[in-house]
Amino acid sequence: MRWSNLHTPTLRDAPADAEAASHKLLVRGGFIRQLHAGHYSLLPLGWRVFTKVEAIVREEMDAAGGQEFRLPAMHPASIWKKSGRWDVMGDEKFVVIDRKGAENVLGMTHEEIFATLAQEITSYKSLPQIWYQIQTKFRDEPRPKSGLLRVREFTMKDAYSFDLDEAGLDKNFDLLRDAYVRIFDRLDLPAMPVEASSGAMGGSGSTEFMVPSPAGEDDVVRCNSCDYAANVERSSSALPAVTDRDLPDLIKFPTPGVRTIAALEAVEGGAPSHQQIKTMVMVLDGTTTLALVRGDHQLNMQKLQDGTGATDVRPATPEEAEAALGAMPGSLGAVGVKGLRIVADPVLQGRAGLTTGANEDDWHYRGVNIERDVAVDEWMDLRDVSAGEACISCGAPLEIVRCIESGHIFKLGTMYAEAFGAHVMDPDGNQRPLVMGSYGIGIERNVAAIAETHYDDNGLIWPAAVAPFEAVITVVSLKDEASVAAADALYSELKAKRIDVLLDDRDARAGVKFADAELIGIPYRITIGPKALADGEVEFTVRADGETTRVGLDAIADQLVAALTG
């Protein structure tokens, strides 16, 4: 490609609303343009990167035994209602009404459709199967932002494994987990596999692949002394033992104006935060539930949802809390409460001498004994892990890292197979539901993740495997016939060697050409100018570190090949 023919509308400044580095640079470099909120056009440079990322994903999926499909993007509402996810997905789904008045949904993911097709697998002898597609997905994201990182229309590689039993699922899950590791290695992304919540996908377990980045929207708890890593929604830590206060009797005491954990610490007769019970009034699928954590801990909503199996989880309004317990927030507790479901974090189990609200405005209890005074229905991990707490594996301090989710794999089990009648005959002649796994990678999201982790003050620094061009030949002066002739000859030679090369033949100042090449992130630049050419040489610049060396014109092609393959 000659730059004079390339549509690459670079910009001096990024959009005013762009915050993420990838958003700024992909717009400035002429890779993407926004059509409207959450919907982006890929321009030629962006499409070149996209197709290279897509090719790597496809190659590794094929190598793992995957078979590629192409499924519809619009689904009848009935199929999502049959799986139970019509209500689960709520306002996040795009609903389309056709001319006959029938409801349809634009595909957010394709578990239901693949499970329907899997009805045609009739015997265990056909298993295992790994099916995948690379298809457009739609999600009505309420707050699209950060360019390609949070959008409403995107391309996903979604894959599905089908097995006879859990052992088969485990084998395929590990197989595709390894494929993901290879994909991210080839994309030059430092993606770490972490334990994660399955959320609305359901199933017995999942793993996220997380790329550390300040532009991310997920927090990962990790240990730098061992391999422990988990999304905050699935993380655990070891806490030091706490000595209970010697308060054997339950005593009600006045706390006028006290509405917070901190205020209760300071009031006479109060307690340190770790000796308090924080009572959160929650509404789970329309039912009021009390969630109890230690006073110095925070309730993790996803843990509550996962632990209870609820679909819709929200805090109660102050009015709902008062109707349920007789007091406003700040004076609430679970002592003596009956008729409401009570779930509690295990760090409270067996504790005594605690302080909590008395369900009467401006009054609290001290001397609370959990086993004696609170009728806990279920114990479940509910708390957020904090940085500095001890790793459950090795005891070292944990850190919390902001990350971009670059991939997510799930053990779905039989829920979709049972919903859609995808059964096979086992060796004993019995009908059994297929055991499924689901494996997703967002293509544009990974384009953005690469951009987010490969840039400097001058622009993008694409890894060669996904760069829009592997090399650019920059002609310093078009007035120098020898330079133009040498550039044309080298351009033809590199193309013959199947190198993805861009020839900058624009009539512009050398400084402008250099700046544009750095902005769009081409890994290698070959500069041809009269001075070096007089000595039979060209300049060879590595974008990643800016190192420039002189190389003989007759040797530059081989040196570039060595750099790309080494």
N, C-alpha and C positions, 0 to 999 in steps of 0.2 A: 504494500500500500504506500502511495505517495501522500505526504502530509498535505500537499496542495489540493488533493481531492478528498481528504478526510473531513467528515463533519465532526469537529470537536470544539464546540463553543465554550472555551475556557473563560472564566470570570476572574476579575481581580478580587472581588469581595464575595464572601459567603452570604446566604440569605440571613436576614436579621433574626429569624426565629430558629436558626440552626444552633444547636448546643453540642451535639456529639461531633467528635472530630471526623468520623466517617461521613456524616451528613454534609458537613461543610466541604470536605475535600471531594466527595463524589459529585457534588453540584458544581463546585468551582472547576473541577477537571473535565467537565462535560460528559460525565458518565450517566447521570440521571436528571430528570426534570419532573417536578410534581405536576400532576393533572388536577387533583383536588386532594383533600385531606386523606392520607393513608393510601393513595394510589399514585404510583410512579411509572413513568416511561423510562425504559432503558434505551439510551442512545447507543450509537455504534461501539464506543469504547466499553460502555457498561455491558452490552450484549456479548462482547468478546470475552470479558471476564466471566460473565454468567455461564456461557457455554463451556468454558474450561473447567469451572467448578462442577457443573452438571456432568461433564464427561468423566471426571475423577470419581464422582459418586456412582455413576452408572458402571464404570469399570470394576469397582470394588464390589458392587452388588452382584454383578454377573459372575465375578470370581468366587463369590460365596454361594453360588448356585441359584441366584434369584432369576425369576422369569418376569420380563417386563410386560405390563398391561397398559391400556389407556381406557379409563373409565369416565362416564359422564360427570360433569361438574354440577349439574342440576339434578336433585333427587326428589322423589315424591315425599310429601310430609309423612305419609303412612309408614314408610320404612324407618324413619327416625322415631316415630311414636311407638313403633313395635319394639325397638330396642330400649325405650325408656329415656332416650337422651333428648327428646324434643323439649321437655320441660327443664332438664338439667342445663342445657345450653342457654335457655332463656333468651335475653335480648342480644346475645352475642351472635346469633344466627341471622343471616339474611333470608327473609321469607319473600317468595315471589308468588303472586296469584296469576294464574294463566287465564285466558279468555273464557274458559269454561267454569271459572271460579274455584279451580282446584288449587290447594296450597302446595308449594314446592319450597325446598330449601337449597341454597347454594352450598355446595359441599365444603364443610369445615375440615373434614377428614373422611376417610372412606372405610372404616371398620364394617359398617352395615352393608355396604355394597359388596365388598370382598366376601363377607360371610354368606351373603346370598349366592354368590357364584360358587362358593365352596360346597353348596348342596350337591354339586355334581361330582364331588369326590365320594366314592361309594365304598371303597375298600382300604383297609390299613396298608395293603400292599403298595398303594400309590403314595404313601407318606414316607418321609416328610415332604412338604411343599413350601417353597418360599416365593411369594408373589410380590411384585412391587410396581409402582408407577411414578412418574414425575409429572405432576398435574397442578393446575391452579386451584388454590384454596381461598375461601372468603370467610372473614370473621369481622363482625361489626364492632371493631375496637372503639370504645368510647372516647379514648384520648390518643389518637395516632401521634407519634412523635419520633424524633431521632432518625429521620430519613427511613432507610430500609429496615431498621430494627423493630419498629412497632407500626405495622401497616394493617390495612383491611383487605388487601388482595396480594397474594404472594404465591410462589411456587414451592411445593414441597415434594420431596421424595418420601413417599410413605410405603412401607413394606409390611408384609404380614406373613407370619409362619404358621403352619398347620401341622399338628402332631397328634399322635394317638393318646399320649399321656404326658404327665408333668415332667418325666425324665427326658422325653423328647423335646419338650419346650425348653428345658434348661440347656440342653445341648445346642439348640438353635439360637437361644438367647446369647450364649457365650460365643457362638460362631459369628453372629452379627455384631456383638459388642467388639470383637476383635476387628471386624471389618470397619467399624466406625473409628477405632483407634488408627487404622491404616489411612482412612480417609483424612482425618484431621492432621495426621503426620504429613501427608502429601500436600495438604493445604497450608502447611506451616503454621498451624494454630495450636497453641498450648492448651488444648482442651483436656480437662481432667474429668474422669468419670466419677460421679458422686451419687450416693443414694438419694432418692427423691420421692416425692408424693405422686401417686397415680392420678389424683384429682378426679376430674369428670370422666377420664378414660376408664377408670375402674381397674380391677385386676389385683394380683397379689404382690406386685412390686415393680419398681421402675428404676432406671438409671438415667441421669442427665449428664450431658457432656458440657462442661462449663469453661468458658474462656475468661480469665481475669481481665476486667476492664472497668474503668470508672463510668463508662457509658451503659453498663449493664443495669438490669432491674431486679436481679436475684442476688441473694446473699448466700454464700457457701461458707460453712464452718470447716476448717481444715487444720490438720496438725503437720507442722514442718519436721517433726521428729519421726513420724511413721506415715503410713499411707492412708490414714483415716481422713475421709472427706465426705460431707453430706450437705445437702440443701438444708437451710435453717428449718424447713418444715419437717425434716426427718432426723435432725441432729440430736445428739445426746452428749452429756458431759458428766464428769465425776465431780460431786460437790463435797466439800469438807463437812465433817460431822458437826451438828449443831446441838449444844446442850440446852435442854428445856429448862425454863424457869420453874422454880419451886412454888407453884401456885395451884394447890390441889382443889380449891373451891371455885366454882363458877360465880363470878361477882359482876353485877351490872353497875356501871359507873357513868356519871354525866360527862359529856364531851361537847359542850356548847360551841357551835361554829366549826367543829372539826369535820372536814370533808375529804381529806386526802391522807395517804399513807404517811407522807412527811409530817403533816400536822399532828397525826396521832403519835408519831415518835416524840414530838416536843411537849405534848400536853402532860400534865401531872397524872401519873397512873397509867400512861400509855406504854408503848413497847417499841423496841427496835424493829425495823421493817422485816427482818428475817424471823421475827417472833409474831408476826401478824398473818392473818388469813385475808387475802384479797378475794372478794366475792363478786363475780361478774354475772349479771343477769343476761342470758342469751336467749334468742328465739331460734329454735332449730325446727325447720319444717313446720312452723306455726305453733310449736309447743315451747312453753317457757322452761328453761333449764338453767340450773346454777352451775357455774364452772369455778372451781376453787384453785387458786395458786398461792404460793408463798408471797408475802407482802412485797418483797424486793424483786419478784419475778414478773415477767410480762406474759400474758396469755397469747399463744400462737393460734390464730384462727384456723389455719389449715390443719394443724394437729387436732384441734377440736372437731373439725369436719371429718377428717379421716377416722378418728377414734370412735365417733358416734355413728358414722355412716350417713349423716344428714346431707341433704341436697342443698338446702337454702339455710345459710347461717348468718345471723346478724345480731348486733347488740340490741337489747331491749331499749325502748325509749324511757326517759325518766318516769313518764306516766305509767307505762307498762310495768316497770319495776315496782313502783309504789302500789299498783293494784295487786301485784303478786305477793309482796312482802310487807306492805304497810308502811314503808318509809322511802325516802328519796335516796338516790345514790350518795354514798359517803357515810351512811349509817346502816348498810346492809350486811347481812350475815346468814349463815345456814344453820345456826344453833336451833334445834327443836323444830326445824322446818319439816313439814310432812305434805305429801301430795304433789311435790315437784321433784323431777329428776335431778339428782345431784351427782356431778362427776368431779373428780379431784385429782390433782397431780400427785404422783407417788411420793414426792419429797415431804408431803404432809402426813403420810401414813405413820401411825404410831406416835405422833407428836402430841404434846400436852403443854399447858402453861401459856397458851396462845391468846391473842387478842383479836377481836373481830366486831363488826357492827351488830347491834342488838335488834335491828329491824324496828327501831323507834328513833325518829329524828333526834339527834344530839345525845344519843346514848350508845355505849359499847359494852361488850363483855370482855373480861380478862379471866384467865384460868381455864380457857377452853381446852378440853380433852377431846380430840377428834373422835376416838372410838366411842366415848361415852355420850358426847353431845351432838354429833353430826351424823346423820344417817346417809353415808355415802353409798350411792348405788354402784358406781364403777370407778376404778382407778385407771387412769391413762395419762400418758405423757402429754402435758399441755403447755409446758413452758418454753419460752425462747432461751436458747443458749447464749451466753454472753462471752465476749472476747476475754481471754485470760483464764477462763475456767479450764479444768484439767481434762485432757484427752482420756476417753474411756478405755483406749487401747494401751497407751504407754504413760499417761500421767503428765505429759508435757503441756505447756499452755497452748490453748487453741487460739486461732485468729479467725476473723470474719472478713471475707473478701467479696467485693462486689463483682459480679460476673455476667457475661452474656451467655444465655442458653443457646448452644450451637447444634444440639441434637438431643433426642429423648427416646428411650426405648422402654417398652412396657411388657410385662407378663400379664396378658389379658385373661388367661384361663378359658373357661367354657361359656362365659356370659353371652357372648354374641352368637356362638354356635347354637346354644340352647334357644335363644330368641328366634333364630331363623331356621332351625331344623337342620343344621349342618352336622349330620351324623355319619359315621362309618361303621362297617362291620369289623369287629375285632377278630383275632385268631380263634376265639371260642364261639364265634357266631353271634355275638351280642352287639346290639347297636350302642355306640358310644358317641357323645358329642366331641367334636374336634377341639383340641386345646390350642389356643391362638396366642401369638405374640404380635406386637405392633412396634414399628421402628420408623421414626420420622427425622428428617433433616430439611430445614428450610434453605433453599438455594440462595435467594437474595440475602437472607439473614447472614449466611456465611460469607457472602461477598462483603457485607458491611463489617462483619467481625474481623475479616482479614484486613480491611482498610483501617479498622479501629486499632489494630495491633501492629501495623506496618506503615509508619509515617514519621516525618520529621517536620521541622519548621518550613521546609521548602515544598512539601507535598507528600504524595503517596510513595510507597516503596513496595511495589508488588513482588511477591515471590515469583520466580520465573515460571513456575508451573501454571499460574493463573493470570499472569500479566497480559494486558491487551496486546502487547508486542514484546517479544523477548529482547529486542535490540532496536536502537534507532541510529541511523547514519545521519549525522548533522554536517551539512555543507556550510562552511563558514562564509564563503563568498560565491555567489552564483556568477560573478564576473570573471572568476578564475576558471578558464576552460579545463585546465588540467584537473582541478578539484572536482568539477562536475563530471568529467569523464571517468575519473577514478571511483567516484561515488556510484555512478551508474553500473560500472563493471562489478564493484563489490556487492551492490544490491542484487544483481543477477546471480552472483556466485552464492550468496547466502540463501536466496530463495531456492536455488538448486539443491542446497544442502538441507532443505525443508526447515529452515529457521524462519520464525515469524518476525519479519523485519519491517520497519517503517523508515522510509527515506524522507528526511525533512528537506524538501526542495523549495521551501517557501522563500520568497524574496523579502527577508526580514533580517534584522540585526542578530548577530550571533548570540548576544545576551538574552534576547527574547526567546530564541530557539532553545537555549540551555534551560531557561526558567520553565518553559512549557514542558520539556522532557522530564524535568524533575517533578513538576506538579502532577503530571499524569502517571509518574512512577515507573517508567520503563527501566528494567534492571540494568541494562548495559547501553552505554553510548559510545559510538565510534565517531570521532570528530575528524573531518578531513579539511585541512586548511593549507594554504600555500607554503607556509614556513616549514611545517613538519613534512609535507609532501616533497619538498625540495630535497630532503634527506631520505626519501623513500619510506617515510613513516606516517602513521596516524596516531591520534590519541585515543586511548581506551580507558573509559571511566566507569567505575562500579557505582551504581546508584546508592547502594546500601551504606557505603562508608565514604564515598566521594573520592576514593583513591584514583588517581590518573597516572597512567604510564604510557610511554611511547612504544609502539610495536611496529615492526615492519609491515608494510602494506601487503606483502606476499604471505605474511604469517598470521594476519589478524583473523582470518576466517577460522583457522584451526584453533587459535586461542579462544575465540568465542565459543566454538563447539565444546572445547574442554571446560570452559567456565559453566556452560549450560548442563553438561553431563556429569561434571565432577561434584 
